[in-house]
Amino acid sequence: MRKAWIGWAAALLALLLLAGCGMTAKMERRQAQDQLREASHDYSRRLRWRDWSGAAEHLRPDLRKALLDRIPELKDLQVTDLQEVKVLPGKDENSRLVAYRMEYVLMPSPVVRELRWSQTWERIDDQWLLTDPFPPLPTRH
């Protein structure tokens, strides 16, 4: 009788360990999704408020200077709306493609324009970073 109880206890313990591993992996995936959502929202917010150096912090280090070098080109940019439209799976579990839609004005023109683009986010050293540069803006008409 005691051997049967030990066998059942061992089986129950093994089942709980397996369930715990599955829950841990699920929680890690959820945490990674939350971190991406937070990073993408912060990037959008910084673009909207013309905080170029803050937005550049979300780029891979080798891409940051390119955005900062564009500040003179972006001086007339007034973002009126910026939204994350869709998040799509990337090439692996540490990669996502985020589609954005931005309404903006290039001062002094009063014309509201729209730009749609996608950028790839990759999880590098537990941090989500953009691996594509900020897109060029269409020229004025």
C-alpha positions in Angstrom: 0.0 0.0 0.0 2.8 2.4 0.9 4.6 1.7 -2.4 1.4 2.5 -4.4 1.0 5.8 -2.5 4.6 6.7 -3.2 4.1 5.9 -6.9 1.0 8.1 -7.1 2.8 10.9 -5.2 5.7 10.7 -7.6 3.4 10.7 -10.6 1.5 13.7 -9.2 4.7 15.6 -8.5 6.0 14.9 -12.1 2.7 16.1 -13.5 2.8 19.3 -11.4 6.4 19.9 -12.5 5.4 19.5 -16.2 2.5 21.9 -15.7 4.7 24.4 -14.0 7.2 24.3 -16.8 4.4 25.0 -19.3 3.0 27.8 -17.2 6.5 29.3 -16.9 7.0 29.3 -20.6 3.5 30.8 -21.1 4.2 33.5 -18.6 7.6 34.3 -20.3 5.8 34.7 -23.6 3.2 36.9 -22.1 5.9 39.0 -20.4 7.7 39.4 -23.7 4.5 40.5 -25.4 3.9 43.0 -22.7 7.4 44.3 -23.0 7.0 44.7 -26.8 3.7 46.5 -26.4 5.3 48.9 -23.8 8.3 49.5 -26.1 6.2 50.1 -29.2 3.9 52.5 -27.3 6.8 54.4 -25.9 8.4 54.7 -29.4 5.1 56.0 -30.8 4.7 58.5 -28.0 8.2 59.8 -28.4 7.8 60.2 -32.2 4.5 62.0 -31.6 6.1 64.5 -29.2 9.2 64.9 -31.4 11.5 63.4 -28.8 13.9 62.1 -31.4 16.6 61.0 -29.0 14.1 59.1 -26.9 12.7 57.4 -30.0 16.2 56.6 -31.1 16.8 54.6 -27.9 14.3 52.1 -29.3 16.5 51.5 -32.3 19.4 49.1 -32.5 22.5 51.0 -31.5 23.9 51.0 -35.0 20.8 52.8 -36.3 20.4 55.5 -33.7 22.8 58.0 -35.2 20.9 57.8 -38.6 17.7 59.0 -36.9 19.5 61.7 -34.9 21.2 62.9 -38.1 17.7 63.4 -39.6 16.6 65.9 -37.0 17.0 68.9 -39.3 14.9 67.1 -42.0 12.2 66.4 -39.3 12.1 70.0 -37.8 8.9 70.9 -39.7 7.1 67.6 -38.9 4.1 67.9 -36.7 2.5 64.5 -35.9 -1.2 64.8 -35.4 -1.9 61.0 -34.9 0.2 57.9 -34.6 -1.2 54.4 -34.2 0.1 50.9 -34.1 -2.2 49.2 -36.6 -1.1 45.6 -36.3 1.5 43.3 -34.7 2.5 40.3 -36.9 4.7 37.4 -36.1 8.3 37.7 -37.2 10.8 35.2 -38.4 11.0 33.6 -34.9 9.6 34.0 -31.4 12.0 37.0 -30.7 10.9 39.0 -33.7 7.7 40.9 -34.6 6.6 43.2 -37.4 4.6 46.2 -36.3 2.6 48.2 -38.7 2.1 51.9 -38.0 -0.1 54.7 -39.3 0.9 58.3 -38.8 -1.0 61.5 -39.8 1.2 64.5 -39.9 1.7 68.0 -41.2 4.9 69.3 -42.7 4.8 73.0 -41.6 4.0 75.5 -42.8 1.6 73.6 -45.0 -1.9 72.9 -43.4 -2.3 69.7 -45.4 -2.6 66.6 -43.2 -0.8 63.7 -44.8 -0.7 60.0 -44.0 2.3 57.6 -43.8 2.0 53.9 -43.3 5.0 51.7 -42.6 6.2 48.6 -40.8 9.2 48.1 -38.7 10.7 44.9 -37.3 11.2 44.6 -33.5 13.7 42.0 -32.2 14.2 40.9 -28.7 17.9 41.4 -28.1 19.4 40.7 -24.6 15.9 40.8 -23.0 15.1 44.2 -24.7 12.9 44.9 -27.7 14.7 47.0 -30.3 13.9 48.2 -33.8 16.0 46.7 -36.5 14.8 49.0 -39.3 15.3 52.7 -39.5 12.5 55.3 -39.3 11.1 55.6 -42.9 11.7 58.6 -45.1 8.9 61.1 -45.3 7.3 61.9 -48.7 8.5 65.2 -50.1 6.3 68.2 -50.1 4.0 68.8 -53.0 
